[in-house]
Amino acid sequence: MLPINFHKTFIPERRLIGSLLHYAALGKRGTYQEIGAETGIPMGKSTGKVPAIIDYARGMGLIEMGCRRDSIKEPQLTTLGRVVYAQDVYLSQPLTQWIAHMNMCRQTTGAMVWRSTFAEGRRVLGSSFGKRQLEHYLEGRYGRGRDRTGPLLSCYVSPAALANASVLSCSGDLVERHKAPLLDSYAYAYSALLLALVEESFRGEGQVSLVELADKTLCFDVCLWSEGDVEHACALLERKGLLTVDRLMRPWLLEPRAKADSAWAHIYDDFA
């Protein structure tokens, strides 16, 4: 999981993430300075945006880092990363940004502050809260420090980053979270994400109760969905055929019908 200050105060600029995805697609490797020189991501002799952009792309589930023991970095596209690179390299589509946001909130591969705010924080902060309230909450979780919130909010209101998804809006000190869209065109992406979460958290289980899935992964808290919203989402997801929901049992049981890796390939099918 990405540490508290991985971002070094930088926002996830889509243009820079796209340049990194292109670098990874070409199978290149190098030091931070060499990556910066080839991609145009600003990087000085010792500091710059390259480490932060790499970590953002990792947290969003777009790249993995090849195993090397020296200063050479080898970003490699994930299955999701390959699809995004081919279809929406600069992450301009709201769907892409929502999936990036949801991945940033995952317990194993996301970012600590994102997880605390959008997943674990739903029951504490609610759907609307003050910026100072958020800062106080994060200080309670991680101790006092300089600007615990960092670019967490600004990245969702900046057009250069993830504003197109409308994950949240800010008006003065007030922050208002918005629900993940309940659209048929998003159902393939949601299916792929749920399949990935099931494979990650319930390995080897043929069926998973929605209550267990919600409690262990907090995925519906990240979406800000109510119980009725989850039921609506289940209906949308079943139509795509990548999973089924057994409604005869209480709580409902989710049964995967595909692997996440194959499901990611279809997330833009309804936008063709």
Helices and strands as residue ranges (DSSP letters): H 14-25, H 32-39, H 50-59, E 63-65, E 75-77, H 79-87, H 94-104, H 112-114, I 115-120, H 122-125, E 128-130, H 131-142, G 154-156, G 163-165, E 168-171, E 174-177, G 184-186, H 187-201, E 208-209, H 210-217, H 219-223, H 227-240, E 243-246, E 253-256, H 260-264, G 269-271
